[in-house]
């Protein structure tokens, strides 16, 4: 056991020696720390593996949510395309009727305009 810094000064040890002793203590602490890591390397590896499994699970969950959102966007786009197609088909189907109605609106006597259309 080494004496504390106060005892070193009272014993007449110089300040340089005190700095060296503190550096040796820090090195010893680092060596003990590394030795502790080496002794417990299996536990550290197991903990790291569990942390990685948890992180991977979070990534899987978030990716699943993103995929679900993408599916909903694609489904909505498909519905929008179908609606646009049906609207175009209806416009083509009712366009002749639109022409007849617009001609009737331009005529003062719509009854006569309708009979004229059928007599042509």
N, C-alpha and C positions, 0 to 999 in steps of 0.2 A: 504494500500500500504506500502510495506516495504522499508526502506531506502537502498541505494546502499552500497557496501562494503566500499567505501571511507568515506561515512558519518558515518558508524559504527565505524571506527577507530578514527575519530575525536571526537566522542561522548564518547570514552573511553571503548567501548565494547571489550572484549578480543578476541583473535584469535579463541579460542575454540567455542565461541558463533557464530562467523562468519561461521565456518565450519558447525555447526548445522543448521544455517539459509540456507546455500547453499544446504545442504542435504534435508531440508524441501522443498526448491524450486524445486529440482529435483523430489522429491516425488509428489509434487503438479503437476508438468508437466506430470509425468507418470499417475497420477490419471486423469488428463484432457484428456490425450491420450486414456486411457481405456474408459472413459466416452464418448468420441467422437466415438470410435469403437462401443460401445453399442448402441448409438443413431442411428448410420448409419449401423447397422447390416444387415438390409434388402438390402440396396444398395450394401454392400460388398458381400453378398450372391449372388445377381443377377450378379455382375461383375464376381465372381468366376465361376458361372454357364456358363456364356458366354465364358469365357476362356476355360473351360472344353469342351464345344461344339466345339470350334475352334480346340483344340488339337485332339479331337476325329475325326473331319473331316479330319485333316491331316493324322491321322493313317489310316483312311478308304482309302484315296487316295493312300498312299504308299502301303498298302496291295493290292489294286487293281492292281497297277503297278507290284508288285511281282507276283501276280497270272497270269497276262497276260504274263509275262516273262516265267513263268513255263509252261504255255500252249504252247508257241512257242517252248520251248525246247522239250516237249513231242511230239509235232507234227513233229519236225525235226527228233527225234529219230525213230518215226514210219516210216517216209519216208526212213531213212537210213536202217532200217530192211527190208523194202519192196525191196529196191534196192539190198541188199545183197541176198535176197531170189531169185530174178529174175536172178542175176548173177550166183548163184549156179545152177539154172535150165538150164540156157544157157550153162554153162560149161558141165553139164551132157548130154545135147542134142548134142553139137558139139564135144564131146570127140572122138567118132568114126571117125569123119571127120579129126580130128587132127592126129589120128593114121595113117590114110591113107596118109595124106600129109607128115607126117614125114617119112613113108616108101618110098614114092616117092622121097624124098630128098636124101635118102640113096642109091637109085638105079641110075646107070649111064644112063639107058634108061627109062625115066619116062613113055613113051607111052606103052612100053612093060609091065611095072609094073602095069599100070592101067588095061590093058587087062587081065593080069594074075589074078588080083583081081576079075574081073567079071567072069572069067572062072572057078574059084574054086568051 
